[in-house]
Amino acid sequence: MASIGAAAAAGLESGLSMGLRMRAADQQEEQLKRQNLVADQQLQRQREQDKRLEDDAALAAIEKQFEDLRAEGEGYAAQYGGVKNVPPEIGGPYFERFGQVSGVRNTLLRKRYEPILKQHEQRAKDLFMRLQAGDMSIDDVPPEELFSAVRVQARRDPADFLPVNGGL
């Protein structure tokens, strides 16, 4: 017959073994979650990159059409002695195509650059709010950051605000 001490030791060993197995299973599950998260992030980045490439190709194609139409319009203007002299039967369809291509081009450009512009606008707003609140001094702002913030917020070149010929 086994002693009480041996039975207690066997019980402790069994409990410890079960705890170690549970811990290993939890660690393995956590590792699997991290791997899945990394894989999902990589897949999302790949999708975003693929979408950017598609957008780039679409923009390149529409830019080509836009340039071709611009050259065609310049040809008509040269042929007829100015845009106003182009006959309506030629100018009408041309301007309709030009308007369609221009609209698609503007949509693609807006889709690409609007989020970037919004980020710049938000950074400029944040900078001016911190300055206004006294959280930072204008002396602490790097010149290029201040230049960018003024340009974005005013929607003008900061040089427009500089004195002309030494005067105001």
Contacts in CASP RR format, 6 or more apart in sequence:
PFRMAT RR
TARGET T0000
AUTHOR 0000-0000-0000
METHOD contacts of the structure
MODEL  1
MASIGAAAAAGLESGLSMGLRMRAADQQEEQLKRQNLVADQQLQRQREQD
KRLEDDAALAAIEKQFEDLRAEGEGYAAQYGGVKNVPPEIGGPYFERFGQ
VSGVRNTLLRKRYEPILKQHEQRAKDLFMRLQAGDMSIDDVPPEELFSAV
RVQARRDPADFLPVNGGL
2 10 0 8 1.000
55 108 0 8 1.000
55 111 0 8 1.000
55 112 0 8 1.000
58 108 0 8 1.000
59 105 0 8 1.000
59 108 0 8 1.000
59 109 0 8 1.000
59 112 0 8 1.000
62 101 0 8 1.000
62 104 0 8 1.000
62 105 0 8 1.000
62 108 0 8 1.000
63 105 0 8 1.000
65 101 0 8 1.000
66 101 0 8 1.000
66 102 0 8 1.000
66 105 0 8 1.000
69 94 0 8 1.000
69 97 0 8 1.000
69 98 0 8 1.000
69 101 0 8 1.000
70 98 0 8 1.000
72 94 0 8 1.000
73 83 0 8 1.000
73 86 0 8 1.000
73 94 0 8 1.000
73 98 0 8 1.000
76 83 0 8 1.000
76 86 0 8 1.000
76 90 0 8 1.000
76 91 0 8 1.000
76 94 0 8 1.000
77 83 0 8 1.000
77 86 0 8 1.000
79 86 0 8 1.000
80 86 0 8 1.000
80 87 0 8 1.000
86 94 0 8 1.000
117 152 0 8 1.000
120 148 0 8 1.000
120 152 0 8 1.000
121 152 0 8 1.000
121 153 0 8 1.000
123 148 0 8 1.000
123 149 0 8 1.000
123 152 0 8 1.000
124 148 0 8 1.000
124 149 0 8 1.000
124 150 0 8 1.000
124 152 0 8 1.000
124 153 0 8 1.000
125 153 0 8 1.000
127 141 0 8 1.000
127 145 0 8 1.000
127 146 0 8 1.000
127 149 0 8 1.000
128 149 0 8 1.000
128 153 0 8 1.000
130 136 0 8 1.000
131 137 0 8 1.000
131 138 0 8 1.000
131 141 0 8 1.000
138 146 0 8 1.000
141 149 0 8 1.000
147 158 0 8 1.000
150 158 0 8 1.000
150 161 0 8 1.000
151 157 0 8 1.000
151 158 0 8 1.000
154 160 0 8 1.000
154 161 0 8 1.000
END
